[in-house]
């Protein structure tokens, strides 16, 4: 060949920044695992993989500690730099929760009243959202259970969501002493009407997986429960057998009252089976594997830009406000939540709090004594 005199180095470069110290297997930790790509018949495809990044803290509903946040950042980057990876599956351990946000024990016992420490932590949190939004392969959120508060926010940063139909989705900040500024106030107005986004952000009322699917906020809700005869059972707590009742859409709404209690009792008798959900995700990854990777990611990134537009405009100042708030509402709210075993309540006395604020009371220990729940006798 005419250019055979040119010297070429064909040794692949390692562009990964992070070592194994950010991952683990013992809770609380973030787990990183490469799984072989499977074809539609379940056969292993040699040399191609998906990466599973798992929040492993099931006893605390997969709430992320500082070290776990580092693990997600490291995992997204490692997956991005591995050319054998087709997609990332981001999930949680167990069947109760994908993630319920930041670890409230760590928040209350260390970060409250340490605003500079929390600003540094929030910089890591921001990096976790950024890591998801700039991952070089598509990110699928496998919502295996509750996706609440910060869990809802990092889940929304993902490109696609496939959910257990027993999962619930929503916010918790305005009852816990914080705000949904980790992404929800940015992402939801793109996907919902302004009023729906507003109510979802401030009310803390969770939505079912079926309601999320109906509104186009997730790709698919899939049953994960079987009865004693092996039959698949949809989440019995959710109305899934009709769309309209007296002109009102009720499909996907949660049952209430005695109906809800009976449904919960029945749910406890059912067994968890991930087969349908994981087969659906494997099918999605197979579809992605049979696309031009650069064309695929150009398309993904162009859609992500819409998510990043407002996120990038608000994330910097959110860090500092949330840090300052650790001296105020968060100090009360997170400590109330963290002591609920001792008090029997996870929230402050909001009415007394409002009365004291109306009187001009300082944010001090006396205010805390007045509004925090008292230990049980």
C-alpha positions as CSV (number, residue, x, y, z in Angstrom):
1,X,0.0,0.0,0.0
2,X,1.1,3.6,-0.7
3,X,1.0,4.6,3.0
4,X,2.6,1.4,4.5
5,X,5.5,3.5,5.7
6,X,3.2,5.2,8.3
7,X,3.6,3.9,11.8
8,X,0.4,2.9,13.5
9,X,-0.2,2.1,17.2
10,X,-3.1,-0.3,17.4
11,X,-3.1,-0.8,21.2
12,X,-6.5,0.3,22.7
13,X,-6.4,3.2,25.1
14,X,-7.8,3.0,28.6
15,X,-9.9,6.2,29.1
16,X,-11.3,5.1,32.5
17,X,-10.7,7.5,35.4
18,X,-12.0,5.4,38.3
19,X,-10.8,2.3,40.2
20,X,-12.7,-0.5,42.0
21,X,-12.6,1.4,45.3
22,X,-15.9,3.0,44.5
23,X,-17.8,-0.3,44.1
24,X,-18.7,-3.0,46.6
25,X,-21.0,-5.9,47.4
26,X,-21.8,-5.2,51.1
27,X,-24.5,-2.7,51.8
28,X,-24.4,0.3,51.7
29,X,-22.6,0.4,48.4
30,X,-22.9,0.8,44.7
31,X,-22.4,-2.4,42.7
32,X,-21.0,-2.6,39.2
33,X,-21.5,-5.7,37.1
34,X,-21.1,-6.5,33.4
35,X,-23.6,-8.9,32.0
36,X,-23.4,-10.6,28.6
37,X,-25.7,-9.4,25.9
38,X,-28.5,-11.9,25.2
39,X,-30.2,-12.5,21.9
40,X,-34.1,-12.9,21.7
41,X,-33.7,-16.7,22.4
42,X,-31.7,-16.0,25.5
43,X,-28.3,-17.0,24.0
44,X,-25.2,-15.2,25.1
45,X,-23.7,-12.9,22.4
46,X,-19.9,-13.1,22.7
47,X,-18.0,-9.9,23.4
48,X,-20.9,-7.5,24.1
49,X,-22.4,-6.6,27.4
50,X,-24.8,-4.4,29.4
51,X,-23.6,-2.8,32.7
52,X,-25.8,-3.0,35.8
53,X,-25.2,-0.3,38.3
54,X,-27.1,-1.2,41.5
55,X,-27.8,0.9,44.5
56,X,-27.3,-1.7,47.3
57,X,-28.8,-0.4,50.5
58,X,-32.1,-2.3,50.8
59,X,-32.6,-1.8,54.5
60,X,-32.7,1.9,54.0
61,X,-34.7,1.7,50.7
62,X,-31.6,2.1,48.6
63,X,-31.0,5.7,49.8
64,X,-27.6,6.8,48.6
65,X,-24.8,7.6,51.0
66,X,-21.9,9.8,50.0
67,X,-19.8,6.8,48.9
68,X,-22.7,5.4,46.9
69,X,-23.0,8.7,45.0
70,X,-19.3,8.4,44.1
71,X,-20.0,4.8,42.9
72,X,-22.7,5.9,40.5
73,X,-20.5,8.6,39.0
74,X,-17.6,6.1,38.7
75,X,-20.0,3.4,37.2
76,X,-21.5,5.7,34.6
77,X,-18.0,6.8,33.5
78,X,-16.6,3.3,33.4
79,X,-19.5,2.1,31.3
80,X,-19.0,5.0,29.0
81,X,-15.4,4.2,28.4
82,X,-16.0,0.5,27.7
83,X,-16.6,-0.1,24.0
84,X,-18.0,-3.5,24.6
85,X,-21.0,-2.0,26.5
86,X,-24.3,-1.6,24.7
87,X,-26.4,0.0,27.6
88,X,-26.5,0.7,31.3
89,X,-29.2,-0.7,33.5
90,X,-29.5,1.5,36.6
91,X,-31.4,-0.3,39.4
92,X,-31.7,-1.0,43.2
93,X,-31.4,-4.1,45.3
94,X,-34.5,-6.0,46.4
95,X,-38.1,-5.4,45.4
96,X,-39.1,-2.5,47.7
97,X,-37.3,0.4,46.3
98,X,-35.2,1.7,43.4
99,X,-34.1,4.6,45.5
100,X,-35.7,7.0,48.0
101,X,-33.1,9.7,47.7
102,X,-30.3,10.7,50.0
103,X,-29.6,8.8,53.1
104,X,-31.6,10.6,55.8
105,X,-29.5,9.1,58.6
106,X,-26.3,10.6,57.1
107,X,-28.1,13.8,56.3
108,X,-29.5,14.3,59.9
109,X,-26.5,13.0,61.9
110,X,-23.8,14.7,59.9
111,X,-24.8,17.2,57.2
112,X,-27.4,19.3,59.0
113,X,-25.9,22.5,60.3
114,X,-22.8,21.8,58.2
115,X,-23.7,23.8,55.1
116,X,-20.3,23.8,53.5
117,X,-20.0,20.0,53.9
118,X,-23.5,19.7,52.3
119,X,-22.5,22.0,49.5
120,X,-19.6,19.6,48.8
121,X,-21.9,16.7,48.9
122,X,-24.4,18.4,46.6
123,X,-21.6,19.0,44.1
124,X,-21.2,15.2,44.1
125,X,-24.9,14.7,43.7
126,X,-24.9,17.2,40.8
127,X,-22.0,15.1,39.3
128,X,-24.2,12.0,39.6
129,X,-27.0,13.6,37.6
130,X,-24.4,14.9,35.1
131,X,-22.9,11.4,34.9
132,X,-26.2,9.9,33.9
133,X,-27.0,12.6,31.4
134,X,-23.6,12.3,29.6
135,X,-23.2,8.5,29.8
136,X,-21.9,7.4,26.3
137,X,-24.5,4.6,26.1
138,X,-28.2,4.7,26.8
139,X,-29.2,4.4,30.4
140,X,-32.3,2.4,31.3
141,X,-33.7,2.9,34.8
142,X,-35.0,-0.5,36.1
143,X,-37.4,0.9,38.7
144,X,-37.7,-2.2,40.9
145,X,-39.7,-0.4,43.6
146,X,-40.3,3.0,45.0
147,X,-38.6,5.9,43.1
148,X,-39.1,8.7,45.5
149,X,-37.4,12.1,46.2
150,X,-33.8,12.1,44.9
151,X,-34.5,8.6,43.6
152,X,-37.2,10.1,41.4
153,X,-34.7,12.7,40.2
154,X,-31.9,10.4,39.2
155,X,-34.4,8.1,37.7
156,X,-35.8,10.9,35.5
157,X,-32.2,11.7,34.4
158,X,-32.1,8.2,32.7
159,X,-33.1,7.9,29.1
160,X,-35.7,5.2,29.6
161,X,-37.6,3.6,32.5
162,X,-39.0,0.1,32.8
163,X,-40.8,-0.3,36.1
164,X,-42.2,-3.0,38.3
165,X,-45.9,-2.3,38.4
166,X,-45.6,-2.2,42.2
167,X,-43.3,0.8,42.0
168,X,-44.4,4.3,43.1
169,X,-43.0,7.6,42.0
170,X,-42.9,11.0,43.6
171,X,-41.3,13.6,45.8
172,X,-40.8,14.0,49.5
173,X,-38.8,17.3,49.9
174,X,-41.5,19.7,51.1
175,X,-42.4,17.4,53.9
176,X,-38.8,16.5,54.8
177,X,-37.5,20.0,54.8
178,X,-36.0,20.2,51.3
179,X,-37.0,20.9,47.7
180,X,-37.1,18.8,44.5
181,X,-34.3,20.8,42.9
182,X,-32.2,17.8,42.1
183,X,-33.9,17.5,38.7
184,X,-37.7,17.3,39.2
185,X,-38.3,21.0,39.0
186,X,-36.3,21.0,35.8
187,X,-37.5,17.7,34.1
188,X,-41.2,17.6,35.0
189,X,-42.3,20.8,33.3
190,X,-41.0,19.4,30.0
191,X,-43.1,16.3,30.4
192,X,-46.3,17.5,32.0
193,X,-48.6,20.5,32.0
194,X,-47.3,23.3,34.3
195,X,-50.0,22.6,36.9
196,X,-49.5,18.8,36.9
197,X,-45.7,19.4,37.3
198,X,-46.4,21.9,40.1
199,X,-48.7,19.5,42.0
200,X,-46.4,16.5,41.6
201,X,-43.5,18.5,42.9
202,X,-45.1,20.1,45.9
203,X,-47.8,17.6,47.1
204,X,-45.6,14.6,47.8
205,X,-48.5,12.3,46.7
206,X,-47.0,9.3,44.9
207,X,-48.1,8.1,41.5
208,X,-48.4,4.5,40.5
209,X,-46.3,2.9,37.7
210,X,-49.5,2.6,35.6
211,X,-50.3,6.3,36.0
212,X,-46.7,7.1,35.1
213,X,-47.0,5.0,32.0
214,X,-50.4,6.5,31.1
215,X,-48.9,10.0,31.3
216,X,-45.8,9.0,29.2
217,X,-43.4,9.5,32.1
218,X,-42.0,5.9,31.9
219,X,-41.7,3.4,29.0
220,X,-43.5,0.4,30.6
221,X,-45.0,-0.9,33.8
222,X,-44.7,-4.7,34.1
223,X,-46.1,-7.1,36.7
224,X,-43.6,-8.8,38.9
225,X,-45.9,-10.7,41.3
226,X,-47.3,-14.2,41.0
227,X,-50.0,-15.9,43.0
228,X,-49.7,-19.4,44.5
229,X,-50.8,-21.0,41.2
230,X,-48.1,-19.2,39.3
231,X,-50.4,-16.6,37.6
232,X,-49.2,-13.1,37.0
233,X,-51.0,-10.5,39.1
234,X,-51.1,-6.8,38.5
235,X,-50.5,-4.6,41.5
236,X,-53.8,-5.1,43.4
237,X,-53.4,-1.6,45.1
238,X,-53.9,0.1,41.7
239,X,-57.0,0.6,39.6
240,X,-56.1,-1.2,36.3
241,X,-59.4,-2.6,35.0
242,X,-61.1,0.6,33.7
243,X,-60.1,3.9,32.2
244,X,-63.1,6.2,32.9
245,X,-65.4,6.5,35.9
246,X,-68.1,9.2,35.6
247,X,-66.0,11.0,33.0
248,X,-62.9,10.9,35.2
249,X,-59.8,8.9,34.2
250,X,-59.1,6.6,37.1
251,X,-56.8,4.1,35.4
252,X,-53.6,4.0,37.3
253,X,-55.0,5.7,40.5
254,X,-54.3,4.1,43.9
255,X,-57.2,2.5,45.7
256,X,-58.3,4.0,49.0
257,X,-59.9,3.0,52.3
258,X,-60.9,-0.6,52.9
259,X,-60.2,-1.5,49.3
260,X,-56.5,-0.3,49.7
261,X,-56.1,-2.3,52.9
262,X,-57.4,-5.5,51.4
263,X,-55.2,-5.0,48.4
264,X,-52.1,-4.5,50.6
265,X,-52.9,-7.7,52.5
266,X,-53.3,-9.6,49.2
267,X,-50.0,-8.2,47.9
268,X,-48.2,-9.6,50.8
269,X,-49.2,-13.1,49.8
270,X,-47.7,-12.8,46.4
271,X,-44.2,-13.9,45.3
272,X,-41.8,-11.7,43.3
273,X,-40.6,-12.8,39.9
274,X,-38.5,-10.6,37.7
275,X,-38.7,-12.7,34.6
276,X,-41.1,-10.5,32.6
277,X,-39.5,-7.2,33.5
278,X,-35.9,-8.4,32.8
279,X,-36.9,-10.0,29.5
280,X,-38.4,-6.7,28.4
281,X,-35.2,-4.9,29.3
282,X,-33.1,-7.5,27.6
283,X,-35.3,-7.0,24.5
284,X,-34.7,-3.2,24.6
285,X,-30.9,-3.7,24.9
286,X,-31.0,-6.2,22.0
287,X,-32.7,-3.5,19.9
288,X,-30.1,-1.0,20.9
289,X,-27.3,-3.4,20.0
290,X,-28.5,-3.6,16.4
291,X,-28.1,0.1,15.7
292,X,-25.1,2.2,14.6
293,X,-23.7,3.2,18.0
294,X,-22.6,6.8,17.0
295,X,-26.0,7.5,15.2
296,X,-27.7,6.1,18.3
297,X,-25.9,8.3,20.7
298,X,-26.2,11.4,18.5
299,X,-30.0,10.8,18.7
300,X,-29.9,10.2,22.5
301,X,-27.8,13.2,23.1
302,X,-30.0,15.5,21.1
303,X,-33.0,14.5,23.2
304,X,-31.0,14.8,26.4
305,X,-30.1,18.4,25.5
306,X,-33.7,19.3,26.4
307,X,-33.3,17.8,29.8
308,X,-29.9,19.4,30.4
309,X,-31.0,22.9,29.3
310,X,-32.8,23.8,32.6
311,X,-30.8,21.4,34.7
312,X,-27.6,23.2,33.7
313,X,-29.2,26.6,34.3
314,X,-30.3,25.8,37.9
315,X,-27.9,23.2,39.3
316,X,-25.2,25.6,40.4
317,X,-27.3,27.9,42.5
318,X,-29.4,25.0,43.8
319,X,-26.2,23.6,45.5
320,X,-25.8,26.8,47.6
321,X,-29.5,27.2,48.5
322,X,-29.8,23.6,49.6
323,X,-26.6,23.9,51.6
324,X,-27.9,27.0,53.4
325,X,-31.2,25.2,54.1
326,X,-29.3,22.6,56.2
327,X,-29.3,25.3,58.9
328,X,-33.1,25.7,58.6
329,X,-36.0,23.5,57.4
330,X,-33.7,20.5,56.6
331,X,-32.3,20.6,60.1
332,X,-35.8,20.0,61.5
333,X,-37.2,17.8,58.7
334,X,-34.3,15.3,58.4
335,X,-34.0,14.9,62.2
336,X,-37.7,14.3,62.5
337,X,-37.5,11.6,59.8
338,X,-34.4,10.0,61.3
339,X,-35.9,9.7,64.8
340,X,-39.3,8.2,63.8
341,X,-38.6,4.9,65.5
342,X,-38.2,6.7,68.8
343,X,-41.1,9.2,68.3
344,X,-43.6,7.3,66.1
345,X,-43.8,10.3,63.7
346,X,-41.6,11.1,60.7
347,X,-42.6,14.8,60.4
348,X,-42.6,17.9,62.5
349,X,-45.8,19.6,63.8
350,X,-46.3,21.7,60.8
351,X,-49.2,23.7,62.2
352,X,-47.3,24.7,65.4
353,X,-44.3,25.5,63.2
354,X,-46.4,27.8,61.1
355,X,-47.8,29.5,64.2
356,X,-44.3,30.0,65.6
357,X,-43.0,31.4,62.3
358,X,-46.0,33.8,62.2
359,X,-44.9,35.1,65.6
360,X,-41.4,35.7,64.3
361,X,-39.7,32.9,66.3
362,X,-36.0,32.3,65.6
363,X,-34.7,29.1,64.0
364,X,-33.2,27.8,67.3
365,X,-33.2,24.9,69.7
366,X,-36.4,26.2,71.4
367,X,-38.2,26.1,68.0
368,X,-37.0,22.6,67.5
369,X,-38.3,21.6,70.9
370,X,-41.7,23.0,70.1
371,X,-42.1,21.3,66.7
372,X,-40.1,18.1,66.6
373,X,-42.0,15.0,67.6
374,X,-41.3,13.8,71.2
375,X,-39.9,10.3,72.1
376,X,-42.6,7.8,73.0
377,X,-42.9,7.1,76.7
